[in-house]
Amino acid sequence: MMLTESLTEALARFDALPAVTTQEMLGEWRGSDVPTGHGTDGLLETNAWYGKSFVSEEVVHPLLFRNGVGETCAIDPRRIPLSLSRFRGLTRNAGAQALFTLATPLLRTRAPRARLRAMLGLMDMRGAAPFFFQLER
């Protein structure tokens, strides 16, 4: 388990990382949170978040989750109300996890929901601090 770092520390660590090409990013990646006190910290992993899939620069599946039998499936991020993350107790209990698992077939997508560019690699939403995560092959 990683220790919580401040947003300033996470941004400085991010800025110090070497750049990678979009070609180096292609493939399936396992994701994990970098805890910074963001409302989303722990939410994705609690609900079986696996990571991301970069098929090409134009075909990216930004949210891969494990389903009930351990297979990965792409979820459409527009169908997940991340604004609920502010209700930490509600979104992180066993009932919410079971509900998310049951809803997974309704949230699935085959269409790519993101693009890959040689730029910033954070989840950045309007009106909120960036959400940090790390990816491993």
N, C-alpha and C positions, 0 to 999 in steps of 0.2 A: 504494500500500500504506500502510495506516494504522499509525502507531507504536503499540506496546503501551503501555497505560496501566494503572495499578493499579486494583484493585477499588474502592478509596475514590474515586479520581478519576472513574471511570466512574459510580459512584452519584451523586456530586456533579453531574456533567454531566447525568445523567438527571433529577435533581431540579430542575435549573434550566430544563429545557425547558418550553415552554408546553403547557398541556393542549389536547387536541383532542377534538372530539365523536365519538361512534361513527359518525355520518353522514359525517364527513370521512374516516373510515378505509375506507369501502366501496370495493371495487374490488380489482384485482390489484396487488401490490406486489413489487418486486425487493428481495431481502434481501442483506445482507453482514454479516460478523462485525465486531464491535468487539473487537479482541484485548485481553484482560485477563489472560492466563495461565490461563484456564479450560481444563479438559481437552478441551472441545469446540471450542475455537478452531481454525478452519480445517477441521474435519472435515466439516461440511455442504457448504461450498463446494467442497472437494476432490471430493465425490461428486455434483456437478452440482445443488446446491441452487439453486433459482430464487428462492423467496420465499414469500409468503403470499397467500391470497385471502379477502377479507371480503365475502361475498355479502349477508349481513344480520347483525343482532346474534346470531341463533341459528344461522347457517350460516357456519362459518369452516373453511377448510382451512389448518391451520397449517404444513404442510410441502408445498411444491410443488417438484418436481424436474424437470429436463429429461431426457427419455428419449433413446434413441439417435438419433432423427430430429429432435431439437430441440423437440418438443412438451412442454408442461408437463403433469404428472400429479400428483394428490394422493396422498400417502403417509400411511398410518396410523402416527402416531408411536408407538403401543403396540407396533408390530411391529419397531421399530428398537431394538436393544440399545445405548442410549447409554452404558451402563456400560462398554462396550468402549473408550470414548474414552480411558480411562486408559492403554491400550496404544497409544501414539501411533504407533510404528513399524508395528505390525500394521494399524492402521485407515487409514493414510495412504499405503500403497504401491499400486503399479499392480495387483497381484493382488486386493487388497481392493476397489479401485475397480471392477475387472471383475466381481467377485463381486456387488457391490451392483447394478451395472447389470443383470446376469443375474437377480437376485432382484427387481428392480423390479416386474414383473407380479404377484408374490406379495404385495408390500407395498402395492399400490394400494388405494384406497378411493374410493367415490363418496359415502359418507356423511360429513357434517361431523364433525370431531373436536375442535372447540373452539367457544367462544362469545366474543363481543366485549362487553366492559364498559368503562365509563369509569373504568378503574383503572390499575394498574401494567402496563407493557408489557415485561416481561422473561420469559425462560424460567426459571422457578423450580422446581427439583426438590428434594424433601425430601433433607436431608443433604448438599446440594452448594451451592456458591456460585452466584449467578445467572449465567446466560449472556446476554451483551449482543449485540444485533444492531441494525442500522439498516435502515429501509425507505425506498425511493424509488419514486415512480410511474414 
